[in-house]
């Protein structure tokens, strides 16, 4: 893990779910715009579109999290990917979310 020794000159906004729908945040969220249904793309096409979108974001550290289960809500898991663009270091972590686990439960672990 890389420790940041630079002064932090940015404001951190803490969000605790559930975020009330009437509350606005100053955080900026990026998304990949799809021209057709997700199921109509190959995994490689989706990955390429996501990589292109992330490549345009100006930030020093990239963090991806995801949680999921198999189709029967069993064997949940979560993953975390962190990349420090300053040092080009990467960290990949995965965690079990439970033998019987909802998608929501897996996302919470992530």
TORLOTOR-997429 format. One record per residue (C-alpha): residue number from 1; x, y, z; residue in one letter. Coordinates in steps of 0.2 Angstrom, whole numbers. Layout:
// TORLOTOR-997429
<NUM; <X; Y; Z>; 'a'>
...
END
This chain:
// TORLOTOR-997429
<1; <0; 0; 0>; 'x'>
<2; <7; 17; -4>; 'x'>
<3; <6; 31; 9>; 'x'>
<4; <2; 48; 2>; 'x'>
<5; <15; 61; 9>; 'x'>
<6; <8; 76; -1>; 'x'>
<7; <-3; 88; 8>; 'x'>
<8; <-21; 85; 5>; 'x'>
<9; <-28; 101; -2>; 'x'>
<10; <-45; 94; -7>; 'x'>
<11; <-62; 93; 2>; 'x'>
<12; <-68; 76; 6>; 'x'>
<13; <-87; 74; 6>; 'x'>
<14; <-93; 59; 17>; 'x'>
<15; <-108; 50; 10>; 'x'>
<16; <-117; 37; 20>; 'x'>
<17; <-130; 26; 12>; 'x'>
<18; <-144; 28; 9>; 'x'>
<19; <-142; 45; 2>; 'x'>
<20; <-159; 54; 3>; 'x'>
<21; <-165; 57; -15>; 'x'>
<22; <-167; 76; -12>; 'x'>
<23; <-149; 78; -6>; 'x'>
<24; <-137; 83; -19>; 'x'>
<25; <-119; 79; -19>; 'x'>
<26; <-104; 88; -26>; 'x'>
<27; <-96; 72; -31>; 'x'>
<28; <-94; 69; -49>; 'x'>
<29; <-100; 52; -56>; 'x'>
<30; <-94; 45; -72>; 'x'>
<31; <-104; 32; -83>; 'x'>
<32; <-101; 23; -99>; 'x'>
<33; <-115; 28; -111>; 'x'>
<34; <-122; 12; -120>; 'x'>
<35; <-129; 14; -138>; 'x'>
<36; <-138; -3; -136>; 'x'>
<37; <-143; -16; -122>; 'x'>
<38; <-128; -22; -112>; 'x'>
<39; <-132; -40; -116>; 'x'>
<40; <-128; -35; -135>; 'x'>
<41; <-110; -31; -131>; 'x'>
<42; <-96; -43; -129>; 'x'>
<43; <-86; -43; -113>; 'x'>
<44; <-71; -36; -122>; 'x'>
<45; <-81; -22; -130>; 'x'>
<46; <-88; -17; -112>; 'x'>
<47; <-71; -18; -105>; 'x'>
<48; <-63; -7; -119>; 'x'>
<49; <-77; 6; -116>; 'x'>
<50; <-75; 6; -97>; 'x'>
<51; <-56; 8; -99>; 'x'>
<52; <-58; 22; -111>; 'x'>
<53; <-70; 31; -99>; 'x'>
<54; <-58; 29; -85>; 'x'>
<55; <-43; 34; -95>; 'x'>
<56; <-51; 51; -97>; 'x'>
<57; <-53; 54; -78>; 'x'>
<58; <-40; 66; -71>; 'x'>
<59; <-36; 58; -54>; 'x'>
<60; <-20; 51; -46>; 'x'>
<61; <-29; 36; -39>; 'x'>
<62; <-42; 24; -47>; 'x'>
<63; <-52; 13; -36>; 'x'>
<64; <-65; 0; -43>; 'x'>
<65; <-76; -10; -31>; 'x'>
<66; <-89; -23; -36>; 'x'>
<67; <-99; -37; -27>; 'x'>
<68; <-109; -51; -35>; 'x'>
<69; <-116; -68; -33>; 'x'>
<70; <-120; -82; -45>; 'x'>
<71; <-138; -83; -52>; 'x'>
<72; <-145; -92; -37>; 'x'>
<73; <-139; -79; -24>; 'x'>
<74; <-126; -91; -18>; 'x'>
<75; <-107; -89; -16>; 'x'>
<76; <-106; -70; -15>; 'x'>
<77; <-90; -61; -17>; 'x'>
<78; <-82; -44; -18>; 'x'>
<79; <-67; -37; -27>; 'x'>
<80; <-57; -21; -25>; 'x'>
<81; <-44; -14; -38>; 'x'>
<82; <-34; 1; -34>; 'x'>
<83; <-21; 9; -45>; 'x'>
<84; <-9; 23; -40>; 'x'>
<85; <-6; 33; -56>; 'x'>
<86; <9; 42; -48>; 'x'>
<87; <19; 26; -44>; 'x'>
<88; <10; 14; -56>; 'x'>
<89; <7; 2; -42>; 'x'>
<90; <-8; -9; -42>; 'x'>
<91; <-17; -18; -28>; 'x'>
<92; <-31; -32; -31>; 'x'>
<93; <-41; -39; -17>; 'x'>
<94; <-55; -51; -16>; 'x'>
<95; <-66; -56; -2>; 'x'>
<96; <-79; -69; 1>; 'x'>
<97; <-97; -62; 5>; 'x'>
<98; <-105; -78; 11>; 'x'>
<99; <-111; -95; 5>; 'x'>
<100; <-129; -89; 4>; 'x'>
<101; <-128; -70; 0>; 'x'>
<102; <-139; -58; -9>; 'x'>
<103; <-132; -46; -23>; 'x'>
<104; <-134; -32; -11>; 'x'>
<105; <-125; -41; 3>; 'x'>
<106; <-110; -44; -9>; 'x'>
<107; <-110; -25; -14>; 'x'>
<108; <-110; -20; 4>; 'x'>
<109; <-94; -31; 7>; 'x'>
<110; <-86; -22; -8>; 'x'>
END
